[in-house]
């Protein structure tokens, strides 16, 4: 019974994600769902040295998201990505900013992006990407639900499975009504 209920919940979340993607294309704003956004770029010189850079550690939820992404990458024949403390700091900063200022976009209200944050924090990388996710109400935003939502979006799925990535940062903020998850990838 419990397993059937879980399958129904997973199917329902997947259906909601499909409807959200369609509604996003039709410029409709969802009232209650998991919404995702992804972006990536290739440029600059690679650097992952962390000396003097802000750092953060993964909490249990963020670690579960990273583990699910790694399991998915390995099952798809792609290398695992390693936790990187400065990327985690940036991911947490992004999630907190999205929550605090009530927006959901790869662009801040001032027009900056995660790529600007990476540069400002001394991360130069040739290959970079960000996946965003939010769930309202927050209780539907499990790590598995976000992974499923990203898998069911071609751009997010491609971002998670990009072979050039070696590092990941994950940041999650939950205010009880809304949960925001940011993943940041680099080579």
PALUMNU-644795 format. One record per atom (N, C-alpha, C, CB): residue number from 1; atom name; x, y, z. Coordinates in steps of 0.2 Angstrom, whole numbers, plus 5000, padded with zeros to 4 digits. Glycine has a CB too. Example, Ala and Ser with C-alpha at 12.3 -4.5 7.8 and 13.67 -1.06 7.14 Angstrom:
<atoms>
ATOM  resi  name     u     v     w
ATOM     1     N  5066  4972  5039
ATOM     1    CA  5062  4978  5039
ATOM     1     C  5066  4984  5039
ATOM     1    CB  5057  4978  5045
ATOM     2     N  5064  4989  5035
ATOM     2    CA  5068  4995  5036
ATOM     2     C  5064  5000  5039
ATOM     2    CB  5070  4997  5029
</atoms>
This chain:
<atoms>
ATOM  resi  name     u     v     w
ATOM     1     N  5004  4994  5000
ATOM     1    CA  5000  5000  5000
ATOM     1     C  5004  5006  5000
ATOM     1    CB  4995  5000  5006
ATOM     2     N  5010  5006  5005
ATOM     2    CA  5014  5012  5005
ATOM     2     C  5018  5013  4998
ATOM     2    CB  5019  5011  5011
ATOM     3     N  5020  5008  4995
ATOM     3    CA  5024  5008  4989
ATOM     3     C  5019  5011  4984
ATOM     3    CB  5026  5001  4987
ATOM     4     N  5013  5008  4983
ATOM     4    CA  5008  5011  4978
ATOM     4     C  5007  5018  4979
ATOM     4    CB  5001  5007  4979
ATOM     5     N  5006  5020  4986
ATOM     5    CA  5005  5027  4987
ATOM     5     C  5011  5031  4985
ATOM     5    CB  5004  5029  4994
ATOM     6     N  5017  5029  4986
ATOM     6    CA  5023  5032  4984
ATOM     6     C  5024  5033  4976
ATOM     6    CB  5030  5028  4986
ATOM     7     N  5022  5027  4972
ATOM     7    CA  5022  5027  4965
ATOM     7     C  5016  5032  4963
ATOM     7    CB  5020  5020  4963
ATOM     8     N  5011  5033  4966
ATOM     8    CA  5006  5037  4964
ATOM     8     C  5008  5045  4965
ATOM     8    CB  4999  5037  4968
ATOM     9     N  5012  5046  4970
ATOM     9    CA  5015  5052  4972
ATOM     9     C  5020  5054  4966
ATOM     9    CB  5018  5053  4979
ATOM    10     N  5024  5049  4965
ATOM    10    CA  5030  5050  4960
ATOM    10     C  5026  5052  4953
ATOM    10    CB  5034  5044  4959
ATOM    11     N  5021  5048  4951
ATOM    11    CA  5018  5049  4945
ATOM    11     C  5014  5056  4945
ATOM    11    CB  5013  5043  4944
ATOM    12     N  5011  5057  4950
ATOM    12    CA  5008  5064  4951
ATOM    12     C  5013  5070  4950
ATOM    12    CB  5004  5064  4957
ATOM    13     N  5018  5069  4953
ATOM    13    CA  5024  5074  4953
ATOM    13     C  5026  5075  4945
ATOM    13    CB  5030  5073  4957
ATOM    14     N  5027  5069  4942
ATOM    14    CA  5029  5069  4935
ATOM    14     C  5024  5072  4931
ATOM    14    CB  5031  5062  4933
ATOM    15     N  5018  5071  4932
ATOM    15    CA  5013  5074  4928
ATOM    15     C  5012  5081  4929
ATOM    15    CB  5006  5071  4930
ATOM    16     N  5013  5083  4935
ATOM    16    CA  5013  5090  4937
ATOM    16     C  5019  5094  4933
ATOM    16    CB  5013  5092  4944
ATOM    17     N  5025  5091  4933
ATOM    17    CA  5030  5094  4930
ATOM    17     C  5029  5095  4922
ATOM    17    CB  5037  5089  4931
ATOM    18     N  5026  5090  4919
ATOM    18    CA  5025  5090  4912
ATOM    18     C  5020  5096  4911
ATOM    18    CB  5022  5083  4909
ATOM    19     N  5015  5096  4915
ATOM    19    CA  5010  5102  4914
ATOM    19     C  5013  5108  4915
ATOM    19    CB  5004  5101  4919
ATOM    20     N  5018  5109  4920
ATOM    20    CA  5021  5115  4921
ATOM    20     C  5026  5117  4915
ATOM    20    CB  5026  5114  4927
ATOM    21     N  5029  5112  4912
ATOM    21    CA  5033  5114  4906
ATOM    21     C  5029  5117  4901
ATOM    21    CB  5037  5108  4904
ATOM    22     N  5023  5114  4900
ATOM    22    CA  5018  5116  4895
ATOM    22     C  5016  5123  4897
ATOM    22    CB  5012  5111  4894
ATOM    23     N  5014  5124  4903
ATOM    23    CA  5011  5130  4905
ATOM    23     C  5017  5136  4905
ATOM    23    CB  5009  5130  4912
ATOM    24     N  5023  5134  4906
ATOM    24    CA  5028  5139  4905
ATOM    24     C  5029  5141  4898
ATOM    24    CB  5035  5136  4908
ATOM    25     N  5028  5137  4894
ATOM    25    CA  5028  5139  4887
ATOM    25     C  5022  5143  4885
ATOM    25    CB  5028  5133  4882
ATOM    26     N  5017  5142  4888
ATOM    26    CA  5011  5146  4887
ATOM    26     C  5011  5152  4891
ATOM    26    CB  5005  5142  4888
ATOM    27     N  5016  5153  4895
ATOM    27    CA  5017  5159  4900
ATOM    27     C  5012  5159  4905
ATOM    27    CB  5016  5166  4896
ATOM    28     N  5010  5153  4908
ATOM    28    CA  5005  5153  4913
ATOM    28     C  5010  5152  4919
ATOM    28    CB  5000  5147  4912
ATOM    29     N  5008  5155  4925
ATOM    29    CA  5012  5154  4931
ATOM    29     C  5008  5149  4935
ATOM    29    CB  5012  5161  4935
ATOM    30     N  5012  5144  4938
ATOM    30    CA  5009  5138  4942
ATOM    30     C  5008  5141  4949
ATOM    30    CB  5014  5132  4942
ATOM    31     N  5002  5138  4952
ATOM    31    CA  5000  5140  4959
ATOM    31     C  5003  5135  4964
ATOM    31    CB  4993  5140  4959
ATOM    32     N  5004  5129  4962
ATOM    32    CA  5007  5124  4966
ATOM    32     C  5010  5119  4962
ATOM    32    CB  5001  5121  4971
ATOM    33     N  5017  5118  4962
ATOM    33    CA  5020  5113  4958
ATOM    33     C  5027  5114  4959
ATOM    33    CB  5018  5114  4951
ATOM    34     N  5031  5109  4956
ATOM    34    CA  5038  5110  4956
ATOM    34     C  5040  5113  4949
ATOM    34    CB  5042  5103  4957
ATOM    35     N  5044  5118  4950
ATOM    35    CA  5046  5122  4944
ATOM    35     C  5053  5121  4943
ATOM    35    CB  5043  5129  4944
ATOM    36     N  5056  5121  4937
ATOM    36    CA  5063  5120  4936
ATOM    36     C  5066  5125  4931
ATOM    36    CB  5065  5113  4934
ATOM    37     N  5072  5127  4931
ATOM    37    CA  5075  5131  4926
ATOM    37     C  5083  5129  4926
ATOM    37    CB  5075  5139  4928
ATOM    38     N  5085  5129  4920
ATOM    38    CA  5092  5127  4919
ATOM    38     C  5096  5131  4914
ATOM    38    CB  5093  5119  4917
ATOM    39     N  5103  5132  4915
ATOM    39    CA  5107  5135  4910
ATOM    39     C  5114  5133  4911
ATOM    39    CB  5107  5143  4912
ATOM    40     N  5117  5133  4905
ATOM    40    CA  5124  5131  4905
ATOM    40     C  5128  5135  4900
ATOM    40    CB  5125  5124  4903
ATOM    41     N  5135  5135  4901
ATOM    41    CA  5139  5139  4896
ATOM    41     C  5146  5136  4896
ATOM    41    CB  5140  5146  4898
ATOM    42     N  5150  5137  4891
ATOM    42    CA  5156  5135  4890
ATOM    42     C  5161  5141  4888
ATOM    42    CB  5157  5130  4884
ATOM    43     N  5166  5143  4893
ATOM    43    CA  5170  5148  4892
ATOM    43     C  5175  5148  4897
ATOM    43    CB  5167  5155  4891
ATOM    44     N  5180  5153  4897
ATOM    44    CA  5185  5154  4901
ATOM    44     C  5190  5148  4903
ATOM    44    CB  5182  5156  4908
ATOM    45     N  5195  5150  4908
ATOM    45    CA  5200  5145  4910
ATOM    45     C  5198  5141  4916
ATOM    45    CB  5206  5149  4911
ATOM    46     N  5199  5135  4916
ATOM    46    CA  5197  5130  4922
ATOM    46     C  5201  5132  4928
ATOM    46    CB  5198  5123  4920
ATOM    47     N  5198  5132  4934
ATOM    47    CA  5201  5133  4940
ATOM    47     C  5197  5131  4946
ATOM    47    CB  5203  5141  4941
ATOM    48     N  5199  5127  4950
ATOM    48    CA  5195  5125  4956
ATOM    48     C  5198  5126  4963
ATOM    48    CB  5193  5118  4955
ATOM    49     N  5204  5129  4963
ATOM    49    CA  5207  5130  4969
ATOM    49     C  5203  5134  4974
ATOM    49    CB  5214  5134  4968
ATOM    50     N  5203  5132  4980
ATOM    50    CA  5198  5135  4985
ATOM    50     C  5201  5139  4990
ATOM    50    CB  5194  5129  4989
ATOM    51     N  5207  5140  4990
ATOM    51    CA  5211  5145  4995
ATOM    51     C  5208  5152  4995
ATOM    51    CB  5218  5145  4994
ATOM    52     N  5206  5154  5001
ATOM    52    CA  5203  5161  5001
ATOM    52     C  5196  5162  4999
ATOM    52    CB  5208  5165  4998
ATOM    53     N  5193  5157  4996
ATOM    53    CA  5186  5158  4993
ATOM    53     C  5181  5156  4999
ATOM    53    CB  5186  5153  4987
ATOM    54     N  5175  5159  4998
ATOM    54    CA  5170  5156  5003
ATOM    54     C  5168  5149  5002
ATOM    54    CB  5163  5161  5002
ATOM    55     N  5166  5146  5007
ATOM    55    CA  5165  5138  5007
ATOM    55     C  5159  5137  5011
ATOM    55    CB  5171  5134  5009
ATOM    56     N  5156  5131  5009
ATOM    56    CA  5150  5129  5013
ATOM    56     C  5150  5121  5012
ATOM    56    CB  5143  5132  5010
ATOM    57     N  5147  5118  5017
ATOM    57    CA  5146  5111  5017
ATOM    57     C  5139  5109  5015
ATOM    57    CB  5148  5108  5024
ATOM    58     N  5138  5103  5013
ATOM    58    CA  5131  5100  5011
ATOM    58     C  5128  5098  5017
ATOM    58    CB  5132  5095  5006
ATOM    59     N  5121  5100  5018
ATOM    59    CA  5117  5097  5023
ATOM    59     C  5115  5090  5021
ATOM    59    CB  5111  5102  5025
ATOM    60     N  5111  5087  5025
ATOM    60    CA  5108  5080  5023
ATOM    60     C  5104  5080  5016
ATOM    60    CB  5104  5077  5028
ATOM    61     N  5100  5085  5016
ATOM    61    CA  5095  5086  5010
ATOM    61     C  5100  5087  5004
ATOM    61    CB  5090  5092  5011
ATOM    62     N  5104  5092  5004
ATOM    62    CA  5108  5094  4998
ATOM    62     C  5113  5088  4996
ATOM    62    CB  5113  5100  5000
ATOM    63     N  5115  5084  5001
ATOM    63    CA  5119  5078  5000
ATOM    63     C  5115  5073  4996
ATOM    63    CB  5122  5075  5006
ATOM    64     N  5109  5072  4998
ATOM    64    CA  5104  5067  4995
ATOM    64     C  5103  5069  4987
ATOM    64    CB  5098  5067  4998
ATOM    65     N  5103  5076  4986
ATOM    65    CA  5102  5078  4979
ATOM    65     C  5108  5077  4975
ATOM    65    CB  5100  5086  4979
ATOM    66     N  5114  5078  4978
ATOM    66    CA  5120  5077  4975
ATOM    66     C  5121  5069  4974
ATOM    66    CB  5126  5079  4979
ATOM    67     N  5119  5065  4978
ATOM    67    CA  5120  5058  4978
ATOM    67     C  5115  5055  4972
ATOM    67    CB  5118  5054  4984
ATOM    68     N  5109  5058  4972
ATOM    68    CA  5105  5056  4967
ATOM    68     C  5107  5058  4960
ATOM    68    CB  5098  5059  4968
ATOM    69     N  5110  5064  4959
ATOM    69    CA  5113  5066  4953
ATOM    69     C  5119  5061  4951
ATOM    69    CB  5115  5073  4953
ATOM    70     N  5123  5060  4956
ATOM    70    CA  5129  5055  4954
ATOM    70     C  5126  5048  4952
ATOM    70    CB  5133  5055  4960
ATOM    71     N  5121  5046  4956
ATOM    71    CA  5119  5039  4954
ATOM    71     C  5116  5039  4947
ATOM    71    CB  5113  5037  4959
ATOM    72     N  5112  5045  4945
ATOM    72    CA  5110  5045  4939
ATOM    72     C  5115  5046  4933
ATOM    72    CB  5105  5051  4938
ATOM    73     N  5120  5050  4935
ATOM    73    CA  5126  5050  4930
ATOM    73     C  5129  5044  4929
ATOM    73    CB  5131  5056  4933
ATOM    74     N  5131  5040  4934
ATOM    74    CA  5134  5034  4934
ATOM    74     C  5130  5029  4930
ATOM    74    CB  5136  5031  4941
ATOM    75     N  5123  5029  4931
ATOM    75    CA  5119  5024  4928
ATOM    75     C  5118  5026  4920
ATOM    75    CB  5112  5024  4931
ATOM    76     N  5120  5032  4919
ATOM    76    CA  5120  5034  4912
ATOM    76     C  5126  5034  4908
ATOM    76    CB  5117  5041  4911
ATOM    77     N  5131  5031  4912
ATOM    77    CA  5138  5030  4909
ATOM    77     C  5142  5036  4909
ATOM    77    CB  5137  5028  4902
ATOM    78     N  5141  5041  4914
ATOM    78    CA  5144  5047  4914
ATOM    78     C  5148  5047  4921
ATOM    78    CB  5140  5053  4914
ATOM    79     N  5154  5051  4921
ATOM    79    CA  5158  5051  4928
ATOM    79     C  5154  5054  4933
ATOM    79    CB  5164  5055  4927
ATOM    80     N  5155  5053  4939
ATOM    80    CA  5152  5056  4945
ATOM    80     C  5155  5063  4946
ATOM    80    CB  5154  5052  4952
ATOM    81     N  5152  5067  4949
ATOM    81    CA  5154  5074  4950
ATOM    81     C  5156  5074  4958
ATOM    81    CB  5149  5080  4948
ATOM    82     N  5161  5078  4960
ATOM    82    CA  5163  5079  4967
ATOM    82     C  5161  5085  4970
ATOM    82    CB  5171  5079  4967
ATOM    83     N  5159  5085  4976
ATOM    83    CA  5157  5090  4980
ATOM    83     C  5162  5095  4980
ATOM    83    CB  5155  5088  4987
ATOM    84     N  5161  5102  4979
ATOM    84    CA  5165  5107  4979
ATOM    84     C  5163  5113  4984
ATOM    84    CB  5167  5110  4972
ATOM    85     N  5166  5115  4989
ATOM    85    CA  5164  5119  4994
ATOM    85     C  5162  5126  4992
ATOM    85    CB  5169  5119  4999
ATOM    86     N  5166  5129  4987
ATOM    86    CA  5164  5136  4984
ATOM    86     C  5158  5135  4980
ATOM    86    CB  5170  5139  4981
ATOM    87     N  5157  5130  4976
ATOM    87    CA  5151  5129  4972
ATOM    87     C  5145  5129  4977
ATOM    87    CB  5152  5123  4967
ATOM    88     N  5146  5125  4982
ATOM    88    CA  5141  5124  4987
ATOM    88     C  5139  5131  4990
ATOM    88    CB  5142  5119  4992
ATOM    89     N  5144  5135  4992
ATOM    89    CA  5142  5141  4994
ATOM    89     C  5138  5146  4989
ATOM    89    CB  5149  5145  4996
ATOM    90     N  5140  5145  4983
ATOM    90    CA  5137  5149  4978
ATOM    90     C  5130  5146  4977
ATOM    90    CB  5141  5149  4971
ATOM    91     N  5129  5140  4977
ATOM    91    CA  5122  5137  4976
ATOM    91     C  5118  5139  4982
ATOM    91    CB  5123  5129  4976
ATOM    92     N  5120  5139  4988
ATOM    92    CA  5116  5141  4994
ATOM    92     C  5115  5148  4994
ATOM    92    CB  5120  5139  5001
ATOM    93     N  5119  5152  4992
ATOM    93    CA  5118  5159  4991
ATOM    93     C  5113  5161  4986
ATOM    93    CB  5125  5163  4989
ATOM    94     N  5113  5157  4980
ATOM    94    CA  5108  5158  4975
ATOM    94     C  5101  5156  4978
ATOM    94    CB  5109  5154  4969
ATOM    95     N  5100  5150  4981
ATOM    95    CA  5094  5148  4984
ATOM    95     C  5091  5153  4989
ATOM    95    CB  5095  5141  4987
ATOM    96     N  5095  5156  4993
ATOM    96    CA  5093  5160  4998
ATOM    96     C  5091  5167  4995
ATOM    96    CB  5099  5162  5003
ATOM    97     N  5095  5169  4990
ATOM    97    CA  5093  5175  4986
ATOM    97     C  5086  5174  4983
ATOM    97    CB  5098  5177  4981
ATOM    98     N  5085  5169  4979
ATOM    98    CA  5079  5167  4976
ATOM    98     C  5073  5167  4981
ATOM    98    CB  5079  5161  4972
ATOM    99     N  5074  5165  4987
ATOM    99    CA  5069  5164  4992
ATOM    99     C  5068  5171  4995
ATOM    99    CB  5071  5159  4998
ATOM   100     N  5073  5174  4997
ATOM   100    CA  5073  5181  5001
ATOM   100     C  5069  5186  4996
ATOM   100    CB  5079  5183  5003
ATOM   101     N  5071  5186  4990
ATOM   101    CA  5068  5192  4986
ATOM   101     C  5062  5189  4981
ATOM   101    CB  5074  5194  4981
ATOM   102     N  5060  5183  4982
ATOM   102    CA  5054  5181  4979
ATOM   102     C  5054  5180  4972
ATOM   102    CB  5048  5185  4981
ATOM   103     N  5059  5179  4969
ATOM   103    CA  5059  5178  4961
ATOM   103     C  5062  5171  4960
ATOM   103    CB  5064  5183  4958
ATOM   104     N  5061  5169  4953
ATOM   104    CA  5063  5162  4951
ATOM   104     C  5066  5163  4944
ATOM   104    CB  5058  5157  4952
ATOM   105     N  5072  5164  4943
ATOM   105    CA  5075  5165  4937
ATOM   105     C  5083  5164  4937
ATOM   105    CB  5073  5172  4934
ATOM   106     N  5086  5163  4932
ATOM   106    CA  5093  5163  4931
ATOM   106     C  5096  5170  4932
ATOM   106    CB  5095  5159  4925
ATOM   107     N  5092  5175  4931
ATOM   107    CA  5094  5182  4931
ATOM   107     C  5091  5185  4938
ATOM   107    CB  5092  5186  4925
ATOM   108     N  5096  5188  4941
ATOM   108    CA  5093  5192  4947
ATOM   108     C  5089  5198  4945
ATOM   108    CB  5099  5194  4952
ATOM   109     N  5086  5201  4949
ATOM   109    CA  5082  5207  4947
ATOM   109     C  5087  5213  4944
ATOM   109    CB  5079  5210  4953
ATOM   110     N  5094  5212  4946
ATOM   110    CA  5099  5217  4943
ATOM   110     C  5102  5214  4937
ATOM   110    CB  5104  5218  4948
ATOM   111     N  5100  5208  4935
ATOM   111    CA  5102  5206  4928
ATOM   111     C  5109  5201  4929
ATOM   111    CB  5103  5211  4924
ATOM   112     N  5111  5200  4935
ATOM   112    CA  5117  5196  4935
ATOM   112     C  5115  5188  4935
ATOM   112    CB  5121  5197  4942
ATOM   113     N  5119  5184  4934
ATOM   113    CA  5118  5177  4934
ATOM   113     C  5123  5173  4939
ATOM   113    CB  5119  5174  4927
ATOM   114     N  5122  5166  4939
ATOM   114    CA  5127  5162  4943
ATOM   114     C  5134  5163  4940
ATOM   114    CB  5124  5155  4943
ATOM   115     N  5134  5164  4934
ATOM   115    CA  5141  5164  4930
ATOM   115     C  5145  5171  4933
ATOM   115    CB  5140  5165  4923
ATOM   116     N  5141  5176  4934
ATOM   116    CA  5144  5182  4938
ATOM   116     C  5146  5180  4945
ATOM   116    CB  5139  5188  4938
ATOM   117     N  5142  5176  4948
ATOM   117    CA  5144  5174  4955
ATOM   117     C  5150  5170  4955
ATOM   117    CB  5138  5171  4958
ATOM   118     N  5151  5165  4950
ATOM   118    CA  5156  5161  4950
ATOM   118     C  5163  5165  4949
ATOM   118    CB  5156  5156  4944
ATOM   119     N  5163  5170  4944
ATOM   119    CA  5169  5174  4943
ATOM   119     C  5170  5178  4949
ATOM   119    CB  5167  5179  4937
ATOM   120     N  5165  5181  4952
ATOM   120    CA  5166  5185  4958
ATOM   120     C  5169  5181  4964
ATOM   120    CB  5160  5188  4960
ATOM   121     N  5168  5175  4964
ATOM   121    CA  5171  5171  4970
ATOM   121     C  5177  5167  4967
ATOM   121    CB  5165  5166  4972
ATOM   122     N  5180  5169  4962
ATOM   122    CA  5186  5166  4960
ATOM   122     C  5186  5159  4956
ATOM   122    CB  5191  5165  4966
ATOM   123     N  5180  5157  4954
ATOM   123    CA  5179  5151  4950
ATOM   123     C  5179  5153  4943
ATOM   123    CB  5172  5147  4952
ATOM   124     N  5184  5151  4940
ATOM   124    CA  5184  5151  4932
ATOM   124     C  5184  5144  4930
ATOM   124    CB  5191  5155  4930
ATOM   125     N  5180  5143  4925
ATOM   125    CA  5179  5136  4923
ATOM   125     C  5177  5137  4915
ATOM   125    CB  5173  5132  4927
ATOM   126     N  5179  5132  4912
ATOM   126    CA  5177  5132  4904
ATOM   126     C  5170  5129  4903
ATOM   126    CB  5182  5127  4901
ATOM   127     N  5168  5125  4908
ATOM   127    CA  5161  5122  4907
ATOM   127     C  5157  5123  4913
ATOM   127    CB  5161  5115  4905
ATOM   128     N  5152  5127  4913
ATOM   128    CA  5148  5129  4919
ATOM   128     C  5140  5128  4918
ATOM   128    CB  5149  5136  4921
ATOM   129     N  5137  5126  4923
ATOM   129    CA  5130  5125  4922
ATOM   129     C  5126  5126  4929
ATOM   129    CB  5128  5119  4919
ATOM   130     N  5120  5128  4928
ATOM   130    CA  5115  5129  4934
ATOM   130     C  5108  5126  4933
ATOM   130    CB  5115  5136  4936
ATOM   131     N  5106  5122  4938
ATOM   131    CA  5099  5120  4937
ATOM   131     C  5096  5123  4944
ATOM   131    CB  5098  5112  4937
ATOM   132     N  5090  5125  4943
ATOM   132    CA  5086  5128  4948
ATOM   132     C  5079  5124  4949
ATOM   132    CB  5084  5136  4947
ATOM   133     N  5077  5123  4955
ATOM   133    CA  5070  5120  4956
ATOM   133     C  5067  5123  4962
ATOM   133    CB  5071  5113  4957
ATOM   134     N  5060  5124  4961
ATOM   134    CA  5057  5126  4967
ATOM   134     C  5050  5122  4968
ATOM   134    CB  5055  5134  4967
ATOM   135     N  5048  5121  4974
ATOM   135    CA  5042  5117  4975
ATOM   135     C  5037  5121  4979
ATOM   135    CB  5043  5110  4978
ATOM   136     N  5031  5122  4978
ATOM   136    CA  5026  5125  4982
ATOM   136     C  5020  5121  4982
ATOM   136    CB  5024  5132  4979
ATOM   137     N  5017  5118  4987
ATOM   137    CA  5020  5119  4994
ATOM   137     C  5027  5115  4995
ATOM   137    CB  5015  5116  4999
ATOM   138     N  5031  5117  5000
ATOM   138    CA  5037  5114  5001
ATOM   138     C  5037  5107  5002
ATOM   138    CB  5041  5118  5007
ATOM   139     N  5032  5104  5005
ATOM   139    CA  5032  5097  5007
ATOM   139     C  5032  5092  5001
ATOM   139    CB  5025  5096  5010
ATOM   140     N  5031  5095  4994
ATOM   140    CA  5031  5091  4989
ATOM   140     C  5038  5091  4986
ATOM   140    CB  5026  5093  4983
ATOM   141     N  5043  5095  4989
ATOM   141    CA  5050  5095  4986
ATOM   141     C  5055  5091  4989
ATOM   141    CB  5052  5102  4987
ATOM   142     N  5054  5084  4988
ATOM   142    CA  5059  5080  4990
ATOM   142     C  5065  5080  4985
ATOM   142    CB  5056  5072  4991
ATOM   143     N  5071  5077  4987
ATOM   143    CA  5076  5077  4983
ATOM   143     C  5075  5073  4976
ATOM   143    CB  5082  5074  4986
ATOM   144     N  5071  5067  4978
ATOM   144    CA  5069  5063  4972
ATOM   144     C  5064  5067  4967
ATOM   144    CB  5065  5057  4975
ATOM   145     N  5060  5071  4970
ATOM   145    CA  5055  5075  4966
ATOM   145     C  5059  5080  4961
ATOM   145    CB  5050  5078  4970
ATOM   146     N  5064  5083  4964
ATOM   146    CA  5068  5087  4960
ATOM   146     C  5072  5084  4955
ATOM   146    CB  5073  5092  4965
ATOM   147     N  5075  5078  4957
ATOM   147    CA  5078  5074  4952
ATOM   147     C  5074  5072  4946
ATOM   147    CB  5082  5068  4955
ATOM   148     N  5068  5070  4948
ATOM   148    CA  5063  5068  4943
ATOM   148     C  5061  5073  4938
ATOM   148    CB  5057  5065  4946
ATOM   149     N  5060  5079  4941
ATOM   149    CA  5058  5085  4937
ATOM   149     C  5063  5087  4932
ATOM   149    CB  5056  5091  4942
ATOM   150     N  5070  5087  4935
ATOM   150    CA  5075  5089  4930
ATOM   150     C  5076  5083  4925
ATOM   150    CB  5082  5090  4934
ATOM   151     N  5075  5077  4927
ATOM   151    CA  5076  5072  4922
ATOM   151     C  5070  5072  4916
ATOM   151    CB  5075  5065  4925
ATOM   152     N  5065  5075  4918
ATOM   152    CA  5059  5076  4913
ATOM   152     C  5059  5082  4909
ATOM   152    CB  5052  5075  4917
ATOM   153     N  5064  5086  4910
ATOM   153    CA  5065  5092  4906
ATOM   153     C  5072  5091  4902
ATOM   153    CB  5066  5099  4911
ATOM   154     N  5071  5092  4895
ATOM   154    CA  5077  5090  4891
ATOM   154     C  5083  5094  4893
ATOM   154    CB  5075  5091  4884
ATOM   155     N  5082  5101  4894
ATOM   155    CA  5088  5105  4895
ATOM   155     C  5091  5104  4902
ATOM   155    CB  5086  5113  4895
ATOM   156     N  5087  5102  4907
ATOM   156    CA  5090  5101  4914
ATOM   156     C  5093  5094  4914
ATOM   156    CB  5084  5101  4919
ATOM   157     N  5090  5089  4910
ATOM   157    CA  5093  5082  4910
ATOM   157     C  5100  5083  4906
ATOM   157    CB  5088  5078  4906
ATOM   158     N  5100  5087  4901
ATOM   158    CA  5106  5087  4897
ATOM   158     C  5111  5091  4902
ATOM   158    CB  5105  5092  4891
ATOM   159     N  5109  5095  4906
ATOM   159    CA  5114  5099  4911
ATOM   159     C  5117  5094  4916
ATOM   159    CB  5110  5105  4914
ATOM   160     N  5112  5090  4919
ATOM   160    CA  5114  5085  4924
ATOM   160     C  5119  5080  4921
ATOM   160    CB  5108  5081  4927
ATOM   161     N  5118  5078  4914
ATOM   161    CA  5122  5073  4911
ATOM   161     C  5128  5075  4907
ATOM   161    CB  5117  5068  4907
ATOM   162     N  5129  5081  4907
ATOM   162    CA  5135  5084  4903
ATOM   162     C  5141  5081  4905
ATOM   162    CB  5135  5092  4904
ATOM   163     N  5145  5078  4901
ATOM   163    CA  5151  5074  4902
ATOM   163     C  5157  5078  4905
ATOM   163    CB  5153  5070  4896
ATOM   164     N  5157  5084  4903
ATOM   164    CA  5163  5088  4905
ATOM   164     C  5163  5091  4912
ATOM   164    CB  5163  5094  4901
ATOM   165     N  5157  5090  4916
ATOM   165    CA  5157  5092  4923
ATOM   165     C  5161  5087  4927
ATOM   165    CB  5150  5092  4925
ATOM   166     N  5164  5090  4932
ATOM   166    CA  5168  5086  4937
ATOM   166     C  5166  5088  4944
ATOM   166    CB  5176  5087  4936
ATOM   167     N  5163  5094  4945
ATOM   167    CA  5161  5097  4952
ATOM   167     C  5154  5099  4952
ATOM   167    CB  5166  5102  4954
ATOM   168     N  5152  5098  4958
ATOM   168    CA  5145  5101  4960
ATOM   168     C  5144  5104  4966
ATOM   168    CB  5140  5094  4960
ATOM   169     N  5140  5109  4967
ATOM   169    CA  5138  5112  4973
ATOM   169     C  5130  5112  4973
ATOM   169    CB  5140  5120  4973
ATOM   170     N  5127  5111  4979
ATOM   170    CA  5120  5111  4980
ATOM   170     C  5118  5115  4985
ATOM   170    CB  5118  5103  4981
ATOM   171     N  5113  5119  4984
ATOM   171    CA  5110  5123  4990
ATOM   171     C  5103  5123  4990
ATOM   171    CB  5112  5131  4989
ATOM   172     N  5100  5122  4996
ATOM   172    CA  5093  5121  4997
ATOM   172     C  5091  5126  5003
ATOM   172    CB  5091  5114  4999
ATOM   173     N  5085  5130  5001
ATOM   173    CA  5082  5134  5006
ATOM   173     C  5075  5132  5007
ATOM   173    CB  5083  5141  5005
ATOM   174     N  5072  5131  5013
ATOM   174    CA  5065  5129  5014
ATOM   174     C  5062  5134  5019
ATOM   174    CB  5064  5122  5016
ATOM   175     N  5057  5138  5017
ATOM   175    CA  5054  5142  5022
ATOM   175     C  5047  5139  5024
ATOM   175    CB  5052  5149  5019
ATOM   176     N  5046  5133  5023
ATOM   176    CA  5039  5130  5025
ATOM   176     C  5034  5130  5020
ATOM   176    CB  5037  5133  5031
ATOM   177     N  5034  5135  5016
ATOM   177    CA  5029  5136  5011
ATOM   177     C  5032  5135  5004
ATOM   177    CB  5026  5143  5011
ATOM   178     N  5038  5136  5003
ATOM   178    CA  5042  5135  4997
ATOM   178     C  5049  5133  4998
ATOM   178    CB  5042  5142  4993
ATOM   179     N  5051  5128  4994
ATOM   179    CA  5058  5126  4994
ATOM   179     C  5061  5127  4987
ATOM   179    CB  5058  5118  4995
ATOM   180     N  5067  5130  4988
ATOM   180    CA  5071  5131  4982
ATOM   180     C  5078  5127  4982
ATOM   180    CB  5073  5139  4982
ATOM   181     N  5079  5124  4977
ATOM   181    CA  5086  5120  4976
ATOM   181     C  5089  5123  4970
ATOM   181    CB  5084  5112  4975
ATOM   182     N  5096  5124  4971
ATOM   182    CA  5100  5126  4966
ATOM   182     C  5106  5121  4965
ATOM   182    CB  5103  5133  4967
ATOM   183     N  5108  5119  4959
ATOM   183    CA  5114  5115  4958
ATOM   183     C  5118  5119  4953
ATOM   183    CB  5112  5108  4955
ATOM   184     N  5125  5119  4955
ATOM   184    CA  5129  5122  4951
ATOM   184     C  5135  5117  4949
ATOM   184    CB  5133  5128  4955
ATOM   185     N  5136  5117  4943
ATOM   185    CA  5141  5112  4940
ATOM   185     C  5147  5116  4937
ATOM   185    CB  5138  5107  4935
ATOM   186     N  5153  5113  4937
ATOM   186    CA  5159  5115  4933
ATOM   186     C  5163  5109  4931
ATOM   186    CB  5163  5121  4937
ATOM   187     N  5168  5111  4927
ATOM   187    CA  5173  5106  4925
ATOM   187     C  5179  5106  4930
ATOM   187    CB  5175  5107  4918
</atoms>
